[in-house]
Amino acid sequence: MNIFSPVRDPGPVRVVSTPGILGGMPCVSGTRVPAEVIRVSLNAGESKFEIFCAYPYLPMGSVEAVIRWAQESGLDVKIPD
């Protein structure tokens, strides 16, 4: 008998819109963190470190996913150094 439950790989981090979760607002996959919140934080000059400190449950790759989403959506986004 295996006492360890299998860990499911959630796959790549993306920005998703799911009806019924925050009214379909685009969020980081697997969270209820709106992508717009991360985009505004980046444009305010916050570093990736500061964003992850504010939202420690964000999966790795979240900031990059939000940057891709913003660029594909034609939104302004400041890319951190």
CNS distance restraints for C-alpha pairs under 8 A (distance, minus, plus):
assign (resid  10 and name CA) (resid  30 and name CA) 7.92 0.50 0.50
assign (resid  13 and name CA) (resid  28 and name CA) 7.05 0.50 0.50
assign (resid  13 and name CA) (resid  29 and name CA) 5.87 0.50 0.50
assign (resid  13 and name CA) (resid  59 and name CA) 7.14 0.50 0.50
assign (resid  13 and name CA) (resid  60 and name CA) 7.70 0.50 0.50
assign (resid  13 and name CA) (resid  61 and name CA) 6.08 0.50 0.50
assign (resid  13 and name CA) (resid  62 and name CA) 6.02 0.50 0.50
assign (resid  13 and name CA) (resid  65 and name CA) 6.31 0.50 0.50
assign (resid  14 and name CA) (resid  28 and name CA) 5.95 0.50 0.50
assign (resid  14 and name CA) (resid  29 and name CA) 5.35 0.50 0.50
assign (resid  14 and name CA) (resid  62 and name CA) 7.20 0.50 0.50
assign (resid  14 and name CA) (resid  65 and name CA) 5.31 0.50 0.50
assign (resid  14 and name CA) (resid  66 and name CA) 7.50 0.50 0.50
assign (resid  15 and name CA) (resid  26 and name CA) 6.00 0.50 0.50
assign (resid  15 and name CA) (resid  27 and name CA) 5.31 0.50 0.50
assign (resid  15 and name CA) (resid  28 and name CA) 4.61 0.50 0.50
assign (resid  15 and name CA) (resid  29 and name CA) 5.58 0.50 0.50
assign (resid  15 and name CA) (resid  35 and name CA) 6.73 0.50 0.50
assign (resid  15 and name CA) (resid  65 and name CA) 6.32 0.50 0.50
assign (resid  15 and name CA) (resid  66 and name CA) 6.40 0.50 0.50
assign (resid  15 and name CA) (resid  69 and name CA) 6.50 0.50 0.50
assign (resid  16 and name CA) (resid  26 and name CA) 5.23 0.50 0.50
assign (resid  16 and name CA) (resid  27 and name CA) 5.46 0.50 0.50
assign (resid  16 and name CA) (resid  28 and name CA) 6.35 0.50 0.50
assign (resid  16 and name CA) (resid  29 and name CA) 5.76 0.50 0.50
assign (resid  17 and name CA) (resid  21 and name CA) 7.84 0.50 0.50
assign (resid  17 and name CA) (resid  24 and name CA) 4.90 0.50 0.50
assign (resid  17 and name CA) (resid  25 and name CA) 5.62 0.50 0.50
assign (resid  17 and name CA) (resid  26 and name CA) 4.45 0.50 0.50
assign (resid  17 and name CA) (resid  27 and name CA) 6.29 0.50 0.50
assign (resid  18 and name CA) (resid  22 and name CA) 7.99 0.50 0.50
assign (resid  18 and name CA) (resid  23 and name CA) 7.68 0.50 0.50
assign (resid  18 and name CA) (resid  24 and name CA) 4.81 0.50 0.50
assign (resid  18 and name CA) (resid  25 and name CA) 7.34 0.50 0.50
assign (resid  18 and name CA) (resid  26 and name CA) 7.57 0.50 0.50
assign (resid  19 and name CA) (resid  23 and name CA) 5.89 0.50 0.50
assign (resid  19 and name CA) (resid  24 and name CA) 4.38 0.50 0.50
assign (resid  20 and name CA) (resid  24 and name CA) 6.15 0.50 0.50
assign (resid  21 and name CA) (resid  25 and name CA) 7.31 0.50 0.50
assign (resid  21 and name CA) (resid  32 and name CA) 7.30 0.50 0.50
assign (resid  22 and name CA) (resid  32 and name CA) 7.23 0.50 0.50
assign (resid  25 and name CA) (resid  34 and name CA) 6.65 0.50 0.50
assign (resid  26 and name CA) (resid  34 and name CA) 5.80 0.50 0.50
assign (resid  26 and name CA) (resid  35 and name CA) 5.75 0.50 0.50
assign (resid  26 and name CA) (resid  36 and name CA) 7.56 0.50 0.50
assign (resid  27 and name CA) (resid  31 and name CA) 6.82 0.50 0.50
assign (resid  27 and name CA) (resid  32 and name CA) 5.96 0.50 0.50
assign (resid  27 and name CA) (resid  33 and name CA) 5.32 0.50 0.50
assign (resid  27 and name CA) (resid  34 and name CA) 4.11 0.50 0.50
assign (resid  27 and name CA) (resid  35 and name CA) 4.81 0.50 0.50
assign (resid  27 and name CA) (resid  36 and name CA) 7.89 0.50 0.50
assign (resid  28 and name CA) (resid  32 and name CA) 6.87 0.50 0.50
assign (resid  28 and name CA) (resid  33 and name CA) 5.82 0.50 0.50
assign (resid  28 and name CA) (resid  34 and name CA) 6.42 0.50 0.50
assign (resid  28 and name CA) (resid  35 and name CA) 5.89 0.50 0.50
assign (resid  28 and name CA) (resid  58 and name CA) 7.87 0.50 0.50
assign (resid  28 and name CA) (resid  62 and name CA) 6.48 0.50 0.50
assign (resid  28 and name CA) (resid  65 and name CA) 7.68 0.50 0.50
assign (resid  28 and name CA) (resid  66 and name CA) 7.38 0.50 0.50
assign (resid  31 and name CA) (resid  58 and name CA) 7.17 0.50 0.50
assign (resid  33 and name CA) (resid  37 and name CA) 7.26 0.50 0.50
assign (resid  34 and name CA) (resid  38 and name CA) 7.07 0.50 0.50
assign (resid  35 and name CA) (resid  39 and name CA) 6.23 0.50 0.50
assign (resid  35 and name CA) (resid  66 and name CA) 5.81 0.50 0.50
assign (resid  36 and name CA) (resid  40 and name CA) 6.01 0.50 0.50
assign (resid  37 and name CA) (resid  41 and name CA) 6.19 0.50 0.50
assign (resid  38 and name CA) (resid  42 and name CA) 6.21 0.50 0.50
assign (resid  38 and name CA) (resid  51 and name CA) 7.31 0.50 0.50
assign (resid  38 and name CA) (resid  63 and name CA) 7.11 0.50 0.50
assign (resid  38 and name CA) (resid  66 and name CA) 6.99 0.50 0.50
assign (resid  39 and name CA) (resid  43 and name CA) 6.21 0.50 0.50
assign (resid  39 and name CA) (resid  66 and name CA) 6.70 0.50 0.50
assign (resid  39 and name CA) (resid  67 and name CA) 7.23 0.50 0.50
assign (resid  39 and name CA) (resid  70 and name CA) 7.43 0.50 0.50
assign (resid  39 and name CA) (resid  77 and name CA) 6.16 0.50 0.50
assign (resid  39 and name CA) (resid  78 and name CA) 7.92 0.50 0.50
assign (resid  40 and name CA) (resid  44 and name CA) 6.12 0.50 0.50
assign (resid  40 and name CA) (resid  77 and name CA) 7.89 0.50 0.50
assign (resid  41 and name CA) (resid  45 and name CA) 6.59 0.50 0.50
assign (resid  41 and name CA) (resid  46 and name CA) 5.52 0.50 0.50
assign (resid  41 and name CA) (resid  51 and name CA) 7.29 0.50 0.50
assign (resid  42 and name CA) (resid  46 and name CA) 5.15 0.50 0.50
assign (resid  42 and name CA) (resid  47 and name CA) 6.85 0.50 0.50
assign (resid  42 and name CA) (resid  77 and name CA) 6.79 0.50 0.50
assign (resid  42 and name CA) (resid  78 and name CA) 5.69 0.50 0.50
assign (resid  42 and name CA) (resid  79 and name CA) 7.01 0.50 0.50
assign (resid  42 and name CA) (resid  80 and name CA) 7.03 0.50 0.50
assign (resid  43 and name CA) (resid  77 and name CA) 5.84 0.50 0.50
assign (resid  43 and name CA) (resid  78 and name CA) 5.02 0.50 0.50
assign (resid  45 and name CA) (resid  78 and name CA) 7.52 0.50 0.50
assign (resid  45 and name CA) (resid  80 and name CA) 7.58 0.50 0.50
assign (resid  46 and name CA) (resid  50 and name CA) 5.95 0.50 0.50
assign (resid  46 and name CA) (resid  51 and name CA) 6.68 0.50 0.50
assign (resid  46 and name CA) (resid  80 and name CA) 7.84 0.50 0.50
assign (resid  47 and name CA) (resid  51 and name CA) 6.34 0.50 0.50
assign (resid  47 and name CA) (resid  80 and name CA) 6.12 0.50 0.50
assign (resid  47 and name CA) (resid  81 and name CA) 7.99 0.50 0.50
assign (resid  48 and name CA) (resid  52 and name CA) 6.12 0.50 0.50
assign (resid  48 and name CA) (resid  63 and name CA) 6.89 0.50 0.50
assign (resid  48 and name CA) (resid  80 and name CA) 7.17 0.50 0.50
assign (resid  49 and name CA) (resid  53 and name CA) 6.10 0.50 0.50
assign (resid  50 and name CA) (resid  54 and name CA) 6.22 0.50 0.50
assign (resid  51 and name CA) (resid  55 and name CA) 6.10 0.50 0.50
assign (resid  52 and name CA) (resid  56 and name CA) 4.97 0.50 0.50
assign (resid  52 and name CA) (resid  57 and name CA) 7.71 0.50 0.50
assign (resid  52 and name CA) (resid  58 and name CA) 6.68 0.50 0.50
assign (resid  58 and name CA) (resid  62 and name CA) 6.40 0.50 0.50
assign (resid  61 and name CA) (resid  65 and name CA) 6.15 0.50 0.50
assign (resid  62 and name CA) (resid  66 and name CA) 6.24 0.50 0.50
assign (resid  63 and name CA) (resid  67 and name CA) 6.23 0.50 0.50
assign (resid  64 and name CA) (resid  68 and name CA) 6.23 0.50 0.50
assign (resid  65 and name CA) (resid  69 and name CA) 6.13 0.50 0.50
assign (resid  66 and name CA) (resid  70 and name CA) 6.02 0.50 0.50
assign (resid  67 and name CA) (resid  71 and name CA) 6.16 0.50 0.50
assign (resid  67 and name CA) (resid  77 and name CA) 6.62 0.50 0.50
assign (resid  67 and name CA) (resid  79 and name CA) 7.21 0.50 0.50
assign (resid  68 and name CA) (resid  72 and name CA) 6.05 0.50 0.50
assign (resid  69 and name CA) (resid  73 and name CA) 6.00 0.50 0.50
assign (resid  70 and name CA) (resid  74 and name CA) 6.13 0.50 0.50
assign (resid  70 and name CA) (resid  75 and name CA) 4.91 0.50 0.50
assign (resid  70 and name CA) (resid  76 and name CA) 6.78 0.50 0.50
assign (resid  70 and name CA) (resid  77 and name CA) 6.47 0.50 0.50
assign (resid  71 and name CA) (resid  75 and name CA) 5.77 0.50 0.50
assign (resid  71 and name CA) (resid  76 and name CA) 7.09 0.50 0.50
assign (resid  71 and name CA) (resid  77 and name CA) 7.22 0.50 0.50
